[in-house]
Amino acid sequence: MGQRIGTIKSNNVQLVVWRNGDYFSFQIQKVYLDKREGQWKKSETIFGDELADVVTVCAKAMEWMKKKGIEIKSLDKQTQRASTTVEGILRSIGAVKEAR
């Protein structure tokens, strides 16, 4: 997968940053304590109340990329619509507050 170069966290959700030569890749996972076994585990399953944390780690990753001068290709129209829809859903459940 390449070299792990960092982790961005928001509550139990983390985004792991990997470097693959000239490219970067990202892995979103949740870290939780398995109470039955008493051990920390990782999962790729995200629950609804954790979606705001996913948005947060992704936004932080994009900020990091911009600061490093890593090119972020412009969003196509379909991706922009999906982003707007997700933002609307998160606002409707109170996960994202309106900017004032």
BADRENKE-426007 format. One record per atom (N, C-alpha, C): residue number from 1; residue in one letter; atom name; x, y, z. Coordinates in pm, 1 decimal. Last residue first. Layout:
<nodes>
node tise:NUM	nudren:A	torvex:CA	X:X	Y:Y	Z:Z
...
</nodes>
This chain:
<nodes>
node tise:100	nudren:R	torvex:N	X:-2294.5	Y:3123.4	Z:1021.2
node tise:100	nudren:R	torvex:CA	X:-2368.4	Y:3247.1	Z:1052.4
node tise:100	nudren:R	torvex:C	X:-2289.0	Y:3368.3	Z:1010.5
node tise:99	nudren:A	torvex:N	X:-2347.3	Y:2809.6	Z:875.5
node tise:99	nudren:A	torvex:CA	X:-2254.0	Y:2919.3	Z:901.6
node tise:99	nudren:A	torvex:C	X:-2335.1	Y:3046.0	Z:924.7
node tise:98	nudren:E	torvex:N	X:-2529.6	Y:2551.0	Z:1035.4
node tise:98	nudren:E	torvex:CA	X:-2525.4	Y:2655.3	Z:933.9
node tise:98	nudren:E	torvex:C	X:-2423.3	Y:2760.7	Z:973.4
node tise:97	nudren:K	torvex:N	X:-2369.3	Y:2249.9	Z:1140.0
node tise:97	nudren:K	torvex:CA	X:-2442.5	Y:2373.2	Z:1171.7
node tise:97	nudren:K	torvex:C	X:-2424.9	Y:2474.0	Z:1059.4
node tise:96	nudren:V	torvex:N	X:-2419.9	Y:1910.2	Z:1105.5
node tise:96	nudren:V	torvex:CA	X:-2347.0	Y:2025.5	Z:1055.7
node tise:96	nudren:V	torvex:C	X:-2430.2	Y:2148.9	Z:1084.0
node tise:95	nudren:A	torvex:N	X:-2592.0	Y:1739.5	Z:1227.1
node tise:95	nudren:A	torvex:CA	X:-2449.4	Y:1706.5	Z:1235.8
node tise:95	nudren:A	torvex:C	X:-2362.3	Y:1821.7	Z:1188.3
node tise:94	nudren:G	torvex:N	X:-2865.8	Y:1759.6	Z:1208.0
node tise:94	nudren:G	torvex:CA	X:-2798.7	Y:1839.3	Z:1309.0
node tise:94	nudren:G	torvex:C	X:-2650.8	Y:1810.6	Z:1322.5
node tise:93	nudren:I	torvex:N	X:-2988.4	Y:1642.9	Z:1002.4
node tise:93	nudren:I	torvex:CA	X:-2980.4	Y:1563.2	Z:1125.0
node tise:93	nudren:I	torvex:C	X:-2903.4	Y:1634.5	Z:1234.3
node tise:92	nudren:S	torvex:N	X:-2964.2	Y:1839.8	Z:809.5
node tise:92	nudren:S	torvex:CA	X:-3098.6	Y:1802.6	Z:853.4
node tise:92	nudren:S	torvex:C	X:-3097.0	Y:1717.4	Z:980.1
node tise:91	nudren:R	torvex:N	X:-2687.7	Y:1848.8	Z:763.8
node tise:91	nudren:R	torvex:CA	X:-2754.4	Y:1962.8	Z:829.6
node tise:91	nudren:R	torvex:C	X:-2890.0	Y:1921.3	Z:886.0
node tise:90	nudren:L	torvex:N	X:-2657.0	Y:1604.2	Z:632.1
node tise:90	nudren:L	torvex:CA	X:-2590.2	Y:1625.3	Z:760.5
node tise:90	nudren:L	torvex:C	X:-2651.1	Y:1743.3	Z:835.7
node tise:89	nudren:I	torvex:N	X:-2807.4	Y:1658.2	Z:401.0
node tise:89	nudren:I	torvex:CA	X:-2848.1	Y:1550.4	Z:491.9
node tise:89	nudren:I	torvex:C	X:-2786.1	Y:1571.9	Z:629.1
node tise:88	nudren:G	torvex:N	X:-2654.1	Y:1865.6	Z:287.8
node tise:88	nudren:G	torvex:CA	X:-2792.8	Y:1888.1	Z:325.4
node tise:88	nudren:G	torvex:C	X:-2843.4	Y:1783.3	Z:424.0
node tise:87	nudren:E	torvex:N	X:-2414.5	Y:1729.6	Z:236.6
node tise:87	nudren:E	torvex:CA	X:-2414.9	Y:1842.2	Z:329.5
node tise:87	nudren:E	torvex:C	X:-2556.7	Y:1871.5	Z:378.4
node tise:86	nudren:V	torvex:N	X:-2507.4	Y:1547.6	Z:44.5
node tise:86	nudren:V	torvex:CA	X:-2455.4	Y:1498.1	Z:172.3
node tise:86	nudren:V	torvex:C	X:-2456.7	Y:1609.5	Z:276.1
node tise:85	nudren:T	torvex:N	X:-2575.2	Y:1731.0	Z:-161.7
node tise:85	nudren:T	torvex:CA	X:-2676.4	Y:1643.3	Z:-103.4
node tise:85	nudren:T	torvex:C	X:-2631.3	Y:1592.2	Z:33.0
node tise:84	nudren:T	torvex:N	X:-2325.9	Y:1843.6	Z:-221.8
node tise:84	nudren:T	torvex:CA	X:-2433.3	Y:1929.5	Z:-174.2
node tise:84	nudren:T	torvex:C	X:-2541.1	Y:1846.9	Z:-105.8
node tise:83	nudren:S	torvex:N	X:-2195.9	Y:1613.4	Z:-314.5
node tise:83	nudren:S	torvex:CA	X:-2143.9	Y:1684.6	Z:-198.5
node tise:83	nudren:S	torvex:C	X:-2251.1	Y:1773.3	Z:-136.9
node tise:82	nudren:A	torvex:N	X:-2347.0	Y:1557.6	Z:-542.0
node tise:82	nudren:A	torvex:CA	X:-2343.7	Y:1460.7	Z:-432.2
node tise:82	nudren:A	torvex:C	X:-2296.5	Y:1527.8	Z:-304.1
node tise:81	nudren:R	torvex:N	X:-2286.2	Y:1783.1	Z:-696.4
node tise:81	nudren:R	torvex:CA	X:-2424.9	Y:1757.3	Z:-654.5
node tise:81	nudren:R	torvex:C	X:-2428.3	Y:1661.8	Z:-536.4
node tise:80	nudren:Q	torvex:N	X:-2009.2	Y:1744.3	Z:-731.9
node tise:80	nudren:Q	torvex:CA	X:-2057.4	Y:1864.4	Z:-663.7
node tise:80	nudren:Q	torvex:C	X:-2199.7	Y:1844.3	Z:-613.9
node tise:79	nudren:T	torvex:N	X:-2012.6	Y:1508.6	Z:-879.0
node tise:79	nudren:T	torvex:CA	X:-1953.0	Y:1507.7	Z:-746.1
node tise:79	nudren:T	torvex:C	X:-1998.1	Y:1629.3	Z:-666.6
node tise:78	nudren:Q	torvex:N	X:-2130.9	Y:1605.8	Z:-1113.7
node tise:78	nudren:Q	torvex:CA	X:-2196.2	Y:1498.7	Z:-1039.2
node tise:78	nudren:Q	torvex:C	X:-2141.9	Y:1493.3	Z:-895.7
node tise:77	nudren:K	torvex:N	X:-1944.6	Y:1800.5	Z:-1204.4
node tise:77	nudren:K	torvex:CA	X:-2079.7	Y:1839.6	Z:-1162.5
node tise:77	nudren:K	torvex:C	X:-2148.7	Y:1732.4	Z:-1079.3
node tise:76	nudren:D	torvex:N	X:-1616.4	Y:1741.7	Z:-1057.6
node tise:76	nudren:D	torvex:CA	X:-1709.3	Y:1745.6	Z:-1170.2
node tise:76	nudren:D	torvex:C	X:-1850.2	Y:1773.7	Z:-1116.0
node tise:75	nudren:L	torvex:N	X:-1376.1	Y:1939.1	Z:-890.1
node tise:75	nudren:L	torvex:CA	X:-1488.1	Y:1846.3	Z:-881.9
node tise:75	nudren:L	torvex:C	X:-1573.9	Y:1855.4	Z:-1007.4
node tise:74	nudren:S	torvex:N	X:-1032.8	Y:1954.1	Z:-985.9
node tise:74	nudren:S	torvex:CA	X:-1162.9	Y:2016.7	Z:-963.2
node tise:74	nudren:S	torvex:C	X:-1273.3	Y:1911.3	Z:-965.1
node tise:73	nudren:K	torvex:N	X:-773.7	Y:1784.3	Z:-807.9
node tise:73	nudren:K	torvex:CA	X:-846.8	Y:1809.2	Z:-931.8
node tise:73	nudren:K	torvex:C	X:-984.5	Y:1866.4	Z:-899.5
node tise:72	nudren:I	torvex:N	X:-529.7	Y:1910.7	Z:-624.4
node tise:72	nudren:I	torvex:CA	X:-661.4	Y:1850.4	Z:-606.5
node tise:72	nudren:I	torvex:C	X:-740.4	Y:1885.1	Z:-731.5
node tise:71	nudren:E	torvex:N	X:-183.2	Y:1879.6	Z:-583.2
node tise:71	nudren:E	torvex:CA	X:-294.4	Y:1914.3	Z:-671.6
node tise:71	nudren:E	torvex:C	X:-420.6	Y:1837.4	Z:-635.3
node tise:70	nudren:I	torvex:N	X:-23.9	Y:1991.9	Z:-299.4
node tise:70	nudren:I	torvex:CA	X:-62.8	Y:1872.9	Z:-375.4
node tise:70	nudren:I	torvex:C	X:-187.9	Y:1906.2	Z:-455.2
node tise:69	nudren:G	torvex:N	X:74.4	Y:2177.5	Z:-124.9
node tise:69	nudren:G	torvex:CA	X:82.3	Y:2206.8	Z:-267.5
node tise:69	nudren:G	torvex:C	X:49.2	Y:2087.8	Z:-354.9
node tise:68	nudren:K	torvex:N	X:36.1	Y:2148.7	Z:139.3
node tise:68	nudren:K	torvex:CA	X:153.4	Y:2081.9	Z:84.8
node tise:68	nudren:K	torvex:C	X:171.3	Y:2109.3	Z:-64.2
node tise:67	nudren:K	torvex:N	X:-208.6	Y:2277.6	Z:165.1
node tise:67	nudren:K	torvex:CA	X:-90.4	Y:2335.3	Z:230.2
node tise:67	nudren:K	torvex:C	X:39.0	Y:2276.2	Z:175.0
node tise:66	nudren:K	torvex:N	X:-372.8	Y:2093.5	Z:27.7
node tise:66	nudren:K	torvex:CA	X:-354.7	Y:2229.4	Z:-25.1
node tise:66	nudren:K	torvex:C	X:-229.8	Y:2293.9	Z:33.7
node tise:65	nudren:M	torvex:N	X:-357.5	Y:1873.3	Z:200.1
node tise:65	nudren:M	torvex:CA	X:-308.9	Y:1861.9	Z:62.9
node tise:65	nudren:M	torvex:C	X:-281.3	Y:2000.1	Z:3.3
node tise:64	nudren:W	torvex:N	X:-480.3	Y:1979.0	Z:428.2
node tise:64	nudren:W	torvex:CA	X:-341.0	Y:1935.3	Z:435.2
node tise:64	nudren:W	torvex:C	X:-280.0	Y:1928.1	Z:294.9
node tise:63	nudren:E	torvex:N	X:-739.2	Y:2016.2	Z:329.9
node tise:63	nudren:E	torvex:CA	X:-661.8	Y:2132.1	Z:375.7
node tise:63	nudren:E	torvex:C	X:-513.1	Y:2097.8	Z:377.5
node tise:62	nudren:M	torvex:N	X:-805.5	Y:1747.3	Z:284.2
node tise:62	nudren:M	torvex:CA	X:-797.4	Y:1839.2	Z:170.6
node tise:62	nudren:M	torvex:C	X:-719.0	Y:1964.5	Z:207.4
node tise:61	nudren:A	torvex:N	X:-804.3	Y:1655.8	Z:547.4
node tise:61	nudren:A	torvex:CA	X:-711.1	Y:1597.6	Z:450.3
node tise:61	nudren:A	torvex:C	X:-695.5	Y:1689.8	Z:329.8
node tise:60	nudren:K	torvex:N	X:-1015.2	Y:1801.7	Z:654.9
node tise:60	nudren:K	torvex:CA	X:-879.9	Y:1825.1	Z:706.2
node tise:60	nudren:K	torvex:C	X:-774.7	Y:1769.3	Z:610.2
node tise:59	nudren:A	torvex:N	X:-1224.2	Y:1684.1	Z:510.9
node tise:59	nudren:A	torvex:CA	X:-1196.0	Y:1827.1	Z:494.1
node tise:59	nudren:A	torvex:C	X:-1055.9	Y:1860.8	Z:542.0
node tise:58	nudren:C	torvex:N	X:-1206.8	Y:1423.2	Z:614.6
node tise:58	nudren:C	torvex:CA	X:-1186.5	Y:1447.1	Z:471.1
node tise:58	nudren:C	torvex:C	X:-1153.2	Y:1593.8	Z:444.6
node tise:57	nudren:V	torvex:N	X:-1268.8	Y:1463.4	Z:882.0
node tise:57	nudren:V	torvex:CA	X:-1134.7	Y:1413.0	Z:846.8
node tise:57	nudren:V	torvex:C	X:-1105.3	Y:1433.9	Z:698.7
node tise:56	nudren:T	torvex:N	X:-1537.5	Y:1565.8	Z:851.8
node tise:56	nudren:T	torvex:CA	X:-1431.5	Y:1643.7	Z:916.4
node tise:56	nudren:T	torvex:C	X:-1292.8	Y:1594.5	Z:875.9
node tise:55	nudren:V	torvex:N	X:-1675.6	Y:1353.3	Z:737.2
node tise:55	nudren:V	torvex:CA	X:-1665.9	Y:1480.4	Z:664.2
node tise:55	nudren:V	torvex:C	X:-1550.2	Y:1563.3	Z:720.0
node tise:54	nudren:V	torvex:N	X:-1652.4	Y:1173.6	Z:950.0
node tise:54	nudren:V	torvex:CA	X:-1595.9	Y:1139.4	Z:818.5
node tise:54	nudren:V	torvex:C	X:-1575.3	Y:1267.2	Z:737.2
node tise:53	nudren:D	torvex:N	X:-1796.6	Y:1308.5	Z:1145.3
node tise:53	nudren:D	torvex:CA	X:-1653.4	Y:1286.3	Z:1167.1
node tise:53	nudren:D	torvex:C	X:-1583.8	Y:1249.2	Z:1036.8
node tise:52	nudren:A	torvex:N	X:-2049.5	Y:1292.6	Z:1036.2
node tise:52	nudren:A	torvex:CA	X:-1988.7	Y:1425.4	Z:1050.1
node tise:52	nudren:A	torvex:C	X:-1838.7	Y:1413.0	Z:1073.9
node tise:51	nudren:L	torvex:N	X:-2097.1	Y:1016.1	Z:1061.2
node tise:51	nudren:L	torvex:CA	X:-2075.9	Y:1076.0	Z:928.7
node tise:51	nudren:L	torvex:C	X:-2012.2	Y:1214.3	Z:936.1
node tise:50	nudren:E	torvex:N	X:-2165.8	Y:902.4	Z:1296.3
node tise:50	nudren:E	torvex:CA	X:-2022.7	Y:924.8	Z:1275.1
node tise:50	nudren:E	torvex:C	X:-1993.3	Y:991.4	Z:1140.3
node tise:49	nudren:D	torvex:N	X:-2430.0	Y:841.5	Z:1300.7
node tise:49	nudren:D	torvex:CA	X:-2387.5	Y:949.3	Z:1389.5
node tise:49	nudren:D	torvex:C	X:-2237.3	Y:978.3	Z:1379.4
node tise:48	nudren:G	torvex:N	X:-2435.2	Y:622.5	Z:1119.6
node tise:48	nudren:G	torvex:CA	X:-2488.1	Y:753.7	Z:1082.7
node tise:48	nudren:G	torvex:C	X:-2439.2	Y:866.8	Z:1169.8
node tise:47	nudren:F	torvex:N	X:-2122.2	Y:438.3	Z:1132.6
node tise:47	nudren:F	torvex:CA	X:-2264.0	Y:457.7	Z:1163.7
node tise:47	nudren:F	torvex:C	X:-2305.6	Y:600.9	Z:1131.2
node tise:46	nudren:I	torvex:N	X:-1908.1	Y:259.0	Z:925.3
node tise:46	nudren:I	torvex:CA	X:-1933.4	Y:388.0	Z:987.6
node tise:46	nudren:I	torvex:C	X:-2084.1	Y:399.4	Z:1011.6
node tise:45	nudren:T	torvex:N	X:-1676.7	Y:2.5	Z:893.5
node tise:45	nudren:T	torvex:CA	X:-1818.7	Y:35.7	Z:905.3
node tise:45	nudren:T	torvex:C	X:-1834.7	Y:165.1	Z:983.7
node tise:44	nudren:E	torvex:N	X:-1421.2	Y:-73.8	Z:909.1
node tise:44	nudren:E	torvex:CA	X:-1452.5	Y:13.7	Z:795.8
node tise:44	nudren:E	torvex:C	X:-1599.1	Y:54.8	Z:797.8
node tise:43	nudren:S	torvex:N	X:-1247.6	Y:-82.6	Z:1219.7
node tise:43	nudren:S	torvex:CA	X:-1359.5	Y:-123.8	Z:1135.8
node tise:43	nudren:S	torvex:C	X:-1373.6	Y:-25.8	Z:1020.7
node tise:42	nudren:K	torvex:N	X:-1027.2	Y:-206.4	Z:1470.7
node tise:42	nudren:K	torvex:CA	X:-1054.4	Y:-115.0	Z:1360.5
node tise:42	nudren:K	torvex:C	X:-1167.2	Y:-172.4	Z:1276.9
node tise:41	nudren:K	torvex:N	X:-1001.5	Y:-220.8	Z:1833.3
node tise:41	nudren:K	torvex:CA	X:-1016.9	Y:-279.2	Z:1700.0
node tise:41	nudren:K	torvex:C	X:-1042.2	Y:-169.9	Z:1597.9
node tise:40	nudren:W	torvex:N	X:-865.8	Y:-286.0	Z:2151.7
node tise:40	nudren:W	torvex:CA	X:-898.1	Y:-187.0	Z:2049.9
node tise:40	nudren:W	torvex:C	X:-900.2	Y:-255.7	Z:1914.0
node tise:39	nudren:Q	torvex:N	X:-1014.6	Y:-513.3	Z:2388.8
node tise:39	nudren:Q	torvex:CA	X:-909.7	Y:-475.5	Z:2294.6
node tise:39	nudren:Q	torvex:C	X:-960.1	Y:-369.4	Z:2197.0
node tise:38	nudren:G	torvex:N	X:-1200.5	Y:-644.2	Z:2545.7
node tise:38	nudren:G	torvex:CA	X:-1112.5	Y:-546.6	Z:2609.3
node tise:38	nudren:G	torvex:C	X:-998.3	Y:-500.7	Z:2520.6
node tise:37	nudren:E	torvex:N	X:-1392.1	Y:-813.3	Z:2456.2
node tise:37	nudren:E	torvex:CA	X:-1254.3	Y:-862.3	Z:2453.2
node tise:37	nudren:E	torvex:C	X:-1156.1	Y:-768.4	Z:2522.1
node tise:36	nudren:R	torvex:N	X:-1622.8	Y:-658.5	Z:2503.4
node tise:36	nudren:R	torvex:CA	X:-1619.7	Y:-801.0	Z:2541.1
node tise:36	nudren:R	torvex:C	X:-1476.7	Y:-853.8	Z:2551.2
node tise:35	nudren:K	torvex:N	X:-1566.1	Y:-407.9	Z:2401.5
node tise:35	nudren:K	torvex:CA	X:-1582.7	Y:-423.3	Z:2546.7
node tise:35	nudren:K	torvex:C	X:-1578.5	Y:-569.0	Z:2591.1
node tise:34	nudren:D	torvex:N	X:-1351.3	Y:-290.8	Z:2184.8
node tise:34	nudren:D	torvex:CA	X:-1440.7	Y:-406.2	Z:2195.3
node tise:34	nudren:D	torvex:C	X:-1451.2	Y:-439.8	Z:2343.6
node tise:33	nudren:L	torvex:N	X:-1322.7	Y:38.5	Z:2105.7
node tise:33	nudren:L	torvex:CA	X:-1286.5	Y:-57.9	Z:2208.6
node tise:33	nudren:L	torvex:C	X:-1392.1	Y:-168.0	Z:2212.6
node tise:32	nudren:Y	torvex:N	X:-1235.1	Y:145.7	Z:1771.2
node tise:32	nudren:Y	torvex:CA	X:-1327.0	Y:133.3	Z:1885.3
node tise:32	nudren:Y	torvex:C	X:-1276.1	Y:27.1	Z:1982.3
node tise:31	nudren:V	torvex:N	X:-1191.6	Y:340.2	Z:1490.1
node tise:31	nudren:V	torvex:CA	X:-1122.8	Y:268.0	Z:1596.3
node tise:31	nudren:V	torvex:C	X:-1216.8	Y:264.6	Z:1715.7
node tise:30	nudren:K	torvex:N	X:-1266.9	Y:330.9	Z:1148.7
node tise:30	nudren:K	torvex:CA	X:-1312.2	Y:365.4	Z:1283.1
node tise:30	nudren:K	torvex:C	X:-1234.0	Y:279.4	Z:1381.2
node tise:29	nudren:Q	torvex:N	X:-1121.2	Y:472.9	Z:853.3
node tise:29	nudren:Q	torvex:CA	X:-1156.5	Y:362.3	Z:940.7
node tise:29	nudren:Q	torvex:C	X:-1202.8	Y:416.8	Z:1076.1
node tise:28	nudren:I	torvex:N	X:-1014.5	Y:543.3	Z:530.1
node tise:28	nudren:I	torvex:CA	X:-1100.0	Y:585.3	Z:641.3
node tise:28	nudren:I	torvex:C	X:-1136.7	Y:461.9	Z:722.1
node tise:27	nudren:Q	torvex:N	X:-721.9	Y:615.1	Z:367.1
node tise:27	nudren:Q	torvex:CA	X:-802.4	Y:504.0	Z:416.9
node tise:27	nudren:Q	torvex:C	X:-881.3	Y:554.0	Z:537.2
node tise:26	nudren:F	torvex:N	X:-573.3	Y:742.4	Z:73.8
node tise:26	nudren:F	torvex:CA	X:-633.5	Y:766.2	Z:204.2
node tise:26	nudren:F	torvex:C	X:-723.5	Y:649.5	Z:241.2
node tise:25	nudren:S	torvex:N	X:-269.2	Y:820.2	Z:-102.0
node tise:25	nudren:S	torvex:CA	X:-398.0	Y:752.6	Z:-90.8
node tise:25	nudren:S	torvex:C	X:-444.7	Y:764.8	Z:54.0
node tise:24	nudren:F	torvex:N	X:-68.8	Y:1002.5	Z:-328.5
node tise:24	nudren:F	torvex:CA	X:-115.7	Y:981.8	Z:-192.6
node tise:24	nudren:F	torvex:C	X:-247.2	Y:904.8	Z:-198.8
node tise:23	nudren:Y	torvex:N	X:219.3	Y:965.8	Z:-546.1
node tise:23	nudren:Y	torvex:CA	X:75.9	Y:974.1	Z:-518.3
node tise:23	nudren:Y	torvex:C	X:47.1	Y:952.5	Z:-371.1
node tise:22	nudren:D	torvex:N	X:477.5	Y:911.6	Z:-605.7
node tise:22	nudren:D	torvex:CA	X:434.6	Y:1049.8	Z:-623.0
node tise:22	nudren:D	torvex:C	X:287.9	Y:1070.7	Z:-585.3
node tise:21	nudren:G	torvex:N	X:485.6	Y:650.6	Z:-385.6
node tise:21	nudren:G	torvex:CA	X:567.2	Y:720.6	Z:-484.3
node tise:21	nudren:G	torvex:C	X:527.4	Y:866.7	Z:-490.2
node tise:20	nudren:N	torvex:N	X:241.5	Y:672.9	Z:-195.2
node tise:20	nudren:N	torvex:CA	X:275.5	Y:569.8	Z:-293.4
node tise:20	nudren:N	torvex:C	X:354.9	Y:636.3	Z:-404.2
node tise:19	nudren:R	torvex:N	X:163.4	Y:730.3	Z:133.3
node tise:19	nudren:R	torvex:CA	X:236.3	Y:782.1	Z:17.0
node tise:19	nudren:R	torvex:C	X:277.9	Y:663.8	Z:-68.8
node tise:18	nudren:W	torvex:N	X:-140.9	Y:763.6	Z:314.3
node tise:18	nudren:W	torvex:CA	X:-33.9	Y:678.1	Z:261.0
node tise:18	nudren:W	torvex:C	X:33.0	Y:748.2	Z:144.9
node tise:17	nudren:V	torvex:N	X:-316.3	Y:848.0	Z:599.9
node tise:17	nudren:V	torvex:CA	X:-256.5	Y:900.2	Z:477.0
node tise:17	nudren:V	torvex:C	X:-138.4	Y:811.5	Z:438.9
node tise:16	nudren:V	torvex:N	X:-621.3	Y:760.2	Z:742.7
node tise:16	nudren:V	torvex:CA	X:-478.8	Y:730.1	Z:735.8
node tise:16	nudren:V	torvex:C	X:-427.5	Y:774.9	Z:598.9
node tise:15	nudren:L	torvex:N	X:-854.6	Y:900.5	Z:937.1
node tise:15	nudren:L	torvex:CA	X:-817.4	Y:891.5	Z:797.3
node tise:15	nudren:L	torvex:C	X:-666.0	Y:873.4	Z:795.1
node tise:14	nudren:Q	torvex:N	X:-1085.1	Y:785.9	Z:1185.5
node tise:14	nudren:Q	torvex:CA	X:-953.1	Y:833.0	Z:1144.2
node tise:14	nudren:Q	torvex:C	X:-932.7	Y:810.6	Z:995.2
node tise:13	nudren:V	torvex:N	X:-1322.6	Y:824.7	Z:1439.2
node tise:13	nudren:V	torvex:CA	X:-1297.1	Y:808.6	Z:1295.4
node tise:13	nudren:V	torvex:C	X:-1158.7	Y:863.2	Z:1263.7
node tise:12	nudren:N	torvex:N	X:-1376.1	Y:888.3	Z:1699.8
node tise:12	nudren:N	torvex:CA	X:-1329.4	Y:751.6	Z:1672.9
node tise:12	nudren:N	torvex:C	X:-1297.2	Y:727.2	Z:1525.7
node tise:11	nudren:N	torvex:N	X:-1282.6	Y:1223.2	Z:1671.1
node tise:11	nudren:N	torvex:CA	X:-1345.3	Y:1125.0	Z:1760.7
node tise:11	nudren:N	torvex:C	X:-1290.8	Y:985.9	Z:1728.9
node tise:10	nudren:S	torvex:N	X:-1090.7	Y:1241.6	Z:1407.7
node tise:10	nudren:S	torvex:CA	X:-1205.2	Y:1313.3	Z:1462.3
node tise:10	nudren:S	torvex:C	X:-1285.7	Y:1211.1	Z:1540.2
node tise:9	nudren:K	torvex:N	X:-756.7	Y:1256.7	Z:1275.8
node tise:9	nudren:K	torvex:CA	X:-860.6	Y:1197.1	Z:1359.1
node tise:9	nudren:K	torvex:C	X:-970.9	Y:1296.1	Z:1393.0
node tise:8	nudren:I	torvex:N	X:-521.4	Y:1148.4	Z:1045.4
node tise:8	nudren:I	torvex:CA	X:-606.5	Y:1261.5	Z:1081.4
node tise:8	nudren:I	torvex:C	X:-725.3	Y:1203.0	Z:1155.8
node tise:7	nudren:T	torvex:N	X:-191.3	Y:1034.7	Z:1023.4
node tise:7	nudren:T	torvex:CA	X:-329.3	Y:1002.6	Z:1055.6
node tise:7	nudren:T	torvex:C	X:-401.2	Y:1130.2	Z:1097.3
node tise:6	nudren:G	torvex:N	X:85.1	Y:952.6	Z:798.9
node tise:6	nudren:G	torvex:CA	X:12.8	Y:1029.0	Z:899.9
node tise:6	nudren:G	torvex:C	X:-129.9	Y:982.9	Z:918.1
node tise:5	nudren:I	torvex:N	X:216.8	Y:784.6	Z:625.2
node tise:5	nudren:I	torvex:CA	X:283.5	Y:908.7	Z:663.3
node tise:5	nudren:I	torvex:C	X:206.9	Y:990.8	Z:766.1
node tise:4	nudren:R	torvex:N	X:301.0	Y:467.2	Z:523.9
node tise:4	nudren:R	torvex:CA	X:206.1	Y:542.1	Z:607.2
node tise:4	nudren:R	torvex:C	X:276.8	Y:667.7	Z:655.7
node tise:3	nudren:Q	torvex:N	X:385.2	Y:384.1	Z:198.7
node tise:3	nudren:Q	torvex:CA	X:437.1	Y:425.2	Z:328.6
node tise:3	nudren:Q	torvex:C	X:332.1	Y:507.0	Z:402.1
node tise:2	nudren:G	torvex:N	X:210.9	Y:114.3	Z:32.7
node tise:2	nudren:G	torvex:CA	X:296.0	Y:231.8	Z:36.7
node tise:2	nudren:G	torvex:C	X:342.7	Y:260.2	Z:177.6
node tise:1	nudren:M	torvex:N	X:81.5	Y:-119.2	Z:0.0
node tise:1	nudren:M	torvex:CA	X:0.0	Y:0.0	Z:0.0
node tise:1	nudren:M	torvex:C	X:85.9	Y:125.6	Z:0.0
</nodes>
